[in-house]
Amino acid sequence: MNKSLNLRSVDLNLLVFFDALMAERHVTRAANKVAISQSAMSNALGRLRHVFRDELFIRTVRGMEPTPRALELGPAVHAILQQTARL
């Protein structure tokens, strides 16, 4: 399966939201971390799921557990955001 995506069709702010979800593992806390509403974060998660064609995070009693695809993407997304911040 081809995992590549067309960056022209992606809102790169979604990577910031993805990174917050990876760090917090909770929609409301991730939303607070990036200063958006909980509903906006939920909407962003839906868009991320569409872009990456994966659930990415599954709701459990312990919070939002990342899927194997999210775990694969996490370090690269975090590194990209760190490099961008240094610019």
NORPETA-V18037 format. One record per helix or strand of 3 or more residues. SS is the DSSP state (hx for helix, st for strand). FROM is the first residue (numbers start at 0). LEN is the number of residues. If there is no record, write none. Layout:
BEGIN
((SS;FROM;LEN) (SS;FROM;LEN))
END
This chain:
BEGIN
((hx;6;3) (hx;12;12) (hx;26;7) (hx;37;15) (st;56;4) (st;62;4) (hx;67;19))
END
